[in-house]
Amino acid sequence: MKKSLITFISILIIVCLFSFVACNKTTEEQDNTPVVNYQETNNYEIKTDSYLLNPDAPENEQFGLQVVHPIDVKATYGFIFFVGTAIGPSFYEYLSTTLAKQGYIVAIPDVTLCMTYLNYEDETIPAVNKIYELYPNVKFFVGGHSQGGGAAMRYTYENEAKVEGVIFMSPLCYDHDIEVDGNIETISETMANSTKPTLLLEADRDHVLDDTMKADALSRMPQTYTHYMLSPACHMSFSTGDSDDILSFFNGDGDGMTQAEKNKQREYTLSYVLAFLKANTH
């Protein structure tokens, strides 16, 4: 009887072991999506998804999110990008599609009038929270152009632990007020004490930002950061919203630049952004 019991227990243990291996094998077979190798030069197929976060609101008050992502691979890094004032996500398609083909999830809040800082609490932050909800296992860099750079600065200031690194393109920084014990305090968002990897791209013919605005942005950078002054380059050509009539409206932003030079500015932007991301991913 004792021998039979020992034999039964031995068989039970073997069955359990085989069951464990089989279960693990099944799980592994079900999750065989390749993980992106960010040190390689990739060219994945991509897809764009759009999310409307307040569909019941009047059309002119609706806001949401655009996500460009690679297909059939497991992305482990992403980039949350905040657009410049009145410059919609489509004007940064050169950036979002290139990064997505490299294997990054690129998420762009699409807020009212594209004012990512001025609509920061009511629209931009809900859009960012949706991104983290959609991709809880992805590590995100953040960045922005112009007013969007101010949004990226504020988000990093308030949520540094959630940010892998920051990319600024001619950032326009702001302050915001908070109420403390009945008194109003002004907060100047800054990365002066941050150790997050940071890339700053500026344009030598930027006539949208004046010298005071540029100096203010520089004063908020961390002690160590990567900085490139693009030349010839202008403020608006970090996007494709750089037609001559638009540039002339902004005090002659990019005066004398040819279309080829504007395209070259975006090529250099891509080159510096990709090099920065590759250096800070693994």
C-alpha positions, 0 to 999 in steps of 0.5 A, spaced: 500 500 500 505 504 501 509 503 495 502 504 491 502 511 494 509 513 493 508 511 485 501 515 485 505 521 488 511 520 483 506 520 477 502 526 480 508 530 480 510 528 473 504 530 470 504 536 474 511 538 471 509 536 464 502 540 465 507 546 467 511 546 462 506 545 457 502 551 459 508 555 459 510 553 452 503 555 450 503 562 453 510 563 450 507 560 443 501 565 444 506 571 445 511 570 440 511 577 437 518 580 436 520 585 440 523 592 437 531 592 437 532 600 437 539 599 436 537 597 429 535 601 423 528 599 422 522 600 417 516 597 420 509 597 417 505 602 421 498 604 423 494 611 425 489 610 430 485 616 432 481 617 439 476 622 441 475 623 448 469 627 449 464 625 443 458 628 446 461 635 446 459 640 440 464 638 435 468 645 436 470 643 443 472 635 442 479 633 443 482 627 443 489 623 441 492 621 435 497 615 435 502 612 430 505 605 431 508 600 428 504 593 426 506 586 428 512 588 433 512 589 441 514 596 442 517 598 448 519 605 447 514 611 445 514 618 444 509 623 446 509 629 442 506 636 444 504 640 437 505 648 437 500 653 437 495 652 431 499 647 428 495 640 427 498 633 428 498 632 420 503 637 420 508 633 424 507 627 420 514 627 417 516 626 425 511 621 427 511 616 421 519 616 421 519 614 428 513 609 428 517 605 422 523 605 427 519 602 432 516 607 437 509 609 439 508 616 437 502 619 441 500 626 439 494 630 443 489 633 439 486 639 443 482 645 441 486 650 437 492 645 438 494 650 444 497 644 448 499 649 454 493 653 454 489 647 454 493 643 459 489 641 465 482 640 461 485 637 455 492 635 454 493 631 461 487 627 459 490 625 453 496 624 456 493 619 461 489 616 455 496 614 452 499 611 459 492 607 459 493 604 452 500 602 453 502 601 460 508 597 459 511 602 454 516 607 457 515 614 454 519 620 452 516 627 451 517 633 447 514 639 443 515 644 439 514 652 440 508 652 445 508 644 445 515 645 448 512 649 454 507 643 455 513 638 455 517 642 460 511 642 465 509 635 464 516 633 465 516 638 471 510 635 474 511 627 472 519 626 472 518 619 474 514 617 468 519 620 463 525 617 459 527 623 456 525 630 453 526 633 446 525 640 445 524 644 438 524 652 439 520 651 446 516 657 448 516 656 456 510 659 461 509 659 468 502 657 471 499 659 478 496 655 483 492 656 490 496 655 496 492 656 503 488 661 499 494 665 496 496 665 489 503 662 487 506 662 481 510 656 478 516 656 473 516 649 470 524 648 470 528 642 469 534 646 472 535 640 477 533 634 472 538 629 470 533 626 465 536 626 458 534 632 454 535 634 447 534 642 445 533 644 437 533 651 435 533 655 429 538 660 427 532 664 423 527 663 428 523 670 428 517 667 432 520 667 439 524 673 441 531 673 444 527 674 451 523 667 450 529 664 447 533 666 453 528 664 458 527 657 455 535 656 456 535 658 463 530 652 464 534 646 461 538 641 465 545 642 467 547 637 462 543 637 455 544 636 448 544 642 444 544 643 436 542 650 433 540 648 426 542 653 420 539 655 415 532 654 419 526 657 422 521 656 427 515 654 423 519 649 419 520 644 425 513 642 422 510 642 415 506 648 416 511 653 413 508 656 407 511 662 405 504 666 407 504 663 414 512 665 415 511 672 413 505 672 418 510 671 423 515 677 422 519 674 417 520 667 420 525 664 415 526 670 411 530 667 404 529 660 406 528 655 400 523 649 400 529 645 399 532 648 406 526 647 409 526 640 407 533 639 410 531 642 416 526 637 418 531 632 415 536 634 420 531 634 426 529 627 424 537 625 424 538 628 431 532 626 434 533 619 432 540 619 434 538 621 441 533 616 442 537 611 440 542 613 445 537 613 450 534 606 449 536 599 449 
